[in-house]
Amino acid sequence: MIDYDLINEKLKSGLTLRFDVGLSFNMPNATQWLRNDPNVYVIGIEPHPNNFKSCCSHLETLDAGDRCYLIEAAISDVDQSREKDFYGLSGDPGTSSLCRPIGRFENLVDRVYTVETVSLASILDNLKYKKVSVLKTDTQGNDLKVLKSAGDHLKNVDFIYAEYDESEDYENANTGEELDKFLEESGFECYDRIYVAERNGKLVDCEYRNVNSTADKSGPRWNSN
């Protein structure tokens, strides 16, 4: 059960709200945000049971732990809370997904979990906030559904960080073109594209800005050091 009273009490103090959807095992983005900006409050969301436990332990080591709230759940475009299959992969725990792995990940599934799956709107409906500074989603092929699940709340987001295209690795994963089209129609523009040399220069992550936002032209970098 999410303690919305606790979160809203923090937000009432004037902290800036950010979402980190898909924490992996060590929540690198949330950790950097908390360390770099004392005015940030992060809601982190992670469905993999072992990853979630690891993030809880990691949070205990941070001086900024009181500015972060962790939720054990998956996010998708669902009309109400429901249980869904979640594919846990061996090796890199950050490659686990609601989407069934195919291609290079097909033989790496070591367990299929049953996880609670909710929409972002179901969380945001209960928050007393003005803006979401950053919404980062790294869900291995499910990012478009994560963003759609925010509903009308998406217009209150300044910056979105998302994986571009995982369709070769996960069944029914969104393509980069689908992601770009949805966000453009929702009032966002892409201002940075991140290519990874270790994956043969593949376009992996994108950063988007709400064209109606009065925030700076660019947000804090994705997993900055």
DADA-V108531 format. One record per helix or strand. SS is the DSSP state (hx for helix, st for strand). FROM is the first residue (numbers start at 0). TO is the last residue. If there is no record, write none. Layout:
BEGIN
ss: {SS	SS}
from: {FROM	FROM}
to: {TO	TO}
END
This chain:
BEGIN
ss: {hx	st	hx	st	hx	hx	st	st	st	hx	st	st	hx	st	hx	st	hx	hx	st	st	hx	st	hx	st}
from: {3	15	27	39	48	64	67	73	81	92	96	100	102	108	119	131	142	150	156	169	175	187	196	201}
to: {11	20	35	44	59	66	70	74	88	94	96	100	107	117	123	136	147	155	162	169	184	195	198	209}
END
